[in-house]
């Protein structure tokens, strides 16, 4: 009697980042990495983050600070989005060669920097997962890279994170009984829906007994975190202290890019993103398993729905012709 055998993992590759694949350990043995890169990859796989020196020239960091200061004075919430479009130093940080090389190794796909955020102050942001804001099909092909533009200390609002939390399932809004598209605008989603999601994460962290870590970091150093790593900002203990920093968000090639906070897939409501590759300045097409999705606009797919009454009338009109054709 023949015995069925499972498919060998020797030639098997999941459509996931290899650092989050169930076959990671066997893949690592075959990877032939340098000792330093093996350390980085292993830490990332286990903890969902890695801290390193991205070798960005300090003159680029200083130029970014100088060019951004007038913009910081002009905004209310201290968050400058996509300054890469008119501040070249911000773009240079986003496309730093060492950062891109590390990301290629961690994800085995070409990284696509698509958004920059620059801060003067610590965000004091509640714990969250970036996956709620930026997600992909196949899942988890997204990450954030946070670069310190000045020394980060306990008192000026450092980043906090929960090591290993990236291994948790990604909890969609439907998992906590919320229909994402009940919010009629993005402002309503952030004002009403998102706080409920943040409350859920807070309760889950307590239930799972997750341990928080706080990151102090030297100017110029960086942290990469996985899409689903839970993280946020600590309180600013010294009033008036700055914490200049830049976050760049990255997707990876050959994915569908979408926003879960605005999506209800069972209702055929997938909020597609239209991203621009900061490296090339060109738009990136959404792609699902070797097939491009033909949609140029950001938002829900445009579909024409024919009312039931119209379909019935059409059926009555066509009925005689079907009889003639023997159908």
N, C-alpha and C positions, 0 to 999 in steps of 0.2 A: 504493500500500500504506500503510495507516494505521500510524503509529508510536505505540506505547504510551508514555505519559508518566507519570512518577511523580507522586504526589499532591503538590500544592503545600503548602509549609509555611505559607502565608499564613493558612490557617484550621485548621492542625493543632496540636493541643496534646497532648503526651504525658502519661501519668498518672504523672508524676514531678515532684519539685520543679523549677521552671524553671531554677534555678541549676545543676542537675545534668543538664539535658536536652541532647542533642546539637544542639538548635536555640537554645541560649541566646543566642548572638551576634545572631542575627536577631531574637529576642524583645527583646533589650536595646535595639536600635535603635528599636523601636516603643514602648518603655516610658514615655518622657517623664518621666524621673525628674529630681529636682534633682541638681546636680553632686555634693553630699555623699552622697546616697543611691545614686547611680550608682557612686561610689567604693566604698561599703560592699558593694553587691551584686556588683560585679566582683571585689573581694578575696575575698568569700565563695565565689564560683564557682570562682576559681582556687586559693585556698589552703585552703578548707574551714573558715575561721574569720574572725572580725573582732573587734577590740578597740574599745570605745567607752565613752562616758560615758552611763549610762542615766538620769541626772538623778534619782536617788533621794535624797530629803532625808536629810542626815546624821543627823537625829534618829531616823529610822526604823532606820538601821543601828545606832545606839547603843542603842536600845530592844531590838532583837533580841539584841545582845550581852548586855545586862543580864538579859533574861528567860531566855536560854539557859544562862547560866553554871551555875545549879543543876543543870540537866539534864546538862551536860558532866561535872560532878563525879560524877554518878550512873551514868554508862555506862562500860563497860570499853574499848570499841574507839574511843571518841571520835566515833562516827558517830551523829548523831541524825536519824532518818528521820521525815518528815512532821510536823515541829513546827508546820507551818502550821495544823494542826487546833486548836491551843490557844495559839499565839503569833501574834497578829495582825500584828506587825511582820514576821515571816517570810512570812506570806501577802502582805503589801504589797510585799515585794521580789519575790515570785514573779509578781505581777500588775502590776508597774510599767508604766504606760501606754506609755512610750517603748520598752521591751523588746517589748511586744506589737505595737506599730506596726512596729518593724523586722522582727519575725518574719513579720508579715502580708506585708510587701514581699518578704522572702526566699523565702517559700513559697507565696504567693498562696492561702493557706487560713487559716482561723481557727485560731490556736494554742490548745492545750489543755494548760496546766500541770497535771501529774498527780502529781508527786513532788518533795519537797524533801529535801535532805541538808545538814546543818550540821556544820561541822568546827571544832575548836579548834586542831588541829595539822595539819601537812602529812601527806598520806596515805602518801607514799612508795610509791604504788601502781605495780605493773608496767604497762608499756604495754599498752593494750587499745583495743578499739573498742566504743562503747556499743551498736552494732548487735547484738552477741552477747546483750546483756541486754534490750534494748528494740528491737523491730523492727516493721515495718508492712507491710501489703499495701494499696495499692501501696508499694513499698519506699522507704526513705530519708526518709519523712515523720516525722522525729524529730530532736531536737537537744537540746543541753545549754547552759545559761547559767550561768556561774560568776561570782559577784560577790565581790569582795574586801571583807571587813569590817574589814580593817586593811591597811597597806602590805605588799606581798609582795616579798621580797628573795631574793637568791641563797642566803642562809644559812638561811632558815626554811621550806624545802621548797616551792619554787614549782612551778607546773604546767609540764610539758614536752609538746611536741606535734611532729608531723611534717607540715609544710605540704605540701598537695597529696595526702596519703595517702588522703583521702576519695574520690579518683578510682579507687582500687584496687577490684577486685571485693569484694563481701562474701563472705568465706570462712566457710561453715557448718561445723559439726563434721564432717559427712559428707565434706567436702572433704579432711579429714586422717584419714579412716578411723575416725571415732568415731561410735558410735550414741548420740545424746543420751539416749534413754530407757533406756539400760543403767544409768544412775544411778537408784537407787530413791527418792532424796530430793534436795531442793535442797542440803542440807548435803553430800551425797555428790558432787553435781555440782560444787560449789565446791571440795571437798577433793581430788577425783581427776581429774575431767574438765577443769576450768578450767585447772589448771596446764599441762596438755599443750597447750591452746590458746594460752596465754601463751608457751610455749616456741616454738611454731610462729611466732607473730608476731615474736618476737625473731630467729629465723632468717631470716624473710622480710625484715625491715628490713635485715639485713646483706646479703642476696642482692640486694636492690633498691637498695642504697646510699642509703637515705633519710637525710636530714639533719635532725637534731633541733634544735628551737628551745626556749629556756627563757623563760618569761614572768615578768617583774617588773611589778608593777602597783600603782597608787595605790589607797588606800582609796576605795571607792565605784565604781570602774571595773569593767567587765564584759567577758567574752569569750563569744561565741557560737561553738560548734563543731558541725559537721555530724555526723550519726549515725555515719558510718564513719571519721571522723578518728581516727588513732591518737594516743593521749595517755596521760599518767600523771603521777606525782608524783616530784619530785627528792628526794634525800636531805636530811634536816635536818642542816645543818652546825654549827649552834649549839645544843647540847643545852638543852632547856627552853624554846626559843623557840616562840611561838605563831604560828599562821597562820589566824586566824579567817576563815571563808569560807562561802558558801552556794551550792550547786548546785541548780538547778531543772531538771527534765527536762520536755520538752514533746513531745507528739504533736500531730497536726493532724487536723482534722475529716474525716469520711467515709473512714475507714480500718479495716482489721482490725489489732488491736494484739496482739502475741504475743511469746513468749520463746523465741528460737532455742536457748538453752542447754538447754531442756527439750523440744524439738520434733524429731520425725522425720516430716516430711510424707508420704513414700512409705508409711509405716506407718499413715497416718491419725491421727497423733499431733501435733496442733497445740495447743500450750499457750496458750490464749487468756487475755489479761489483761482484767480488769474494772476500768477506770480511773475515777477521780473527777476532774471538772474543778474545780480549785482556785478558779476564778473564780466558779462558780455553786454549788459544793458538791454537784452532782448527778452521778450515774453517766452514763457515755457509752457508748452502744450501739456494738458492732462493726458495721461496714458494708462490704459488698463490692459495688462497682459498682452502686449504687442499690438494693441489697437488704440489709436488716438481718439479722444472724445472731441467731437466737432461742436465746440461751443466757445465762442470768442468772448462772451461777456462773463463777468463775475456774478455769481448768484445762482438761482435755481434754473434747472434746465427748462428751456422754452418748449412747451408742448401744446398742441391744439386738441381740446376735448370736444367731441361732438355730443351734444345733448341726446339723451335717450329717446325723446320724442322725435327728433330729426332722424335718428337711426331707424326707428320704426317706420316712419313715412318712406324713407329710402328703401326699406325692405319691401314694402307694399308695392312701390313703383316697379321694382326690379323683379317681383315675383312672376309676372307673365313671361318675361324673357328667360328666366330660369327654366320654366316649363318647356319653352320652345327648344332650349338647349339640352333638355333631358336631365336637368339638375334639380 
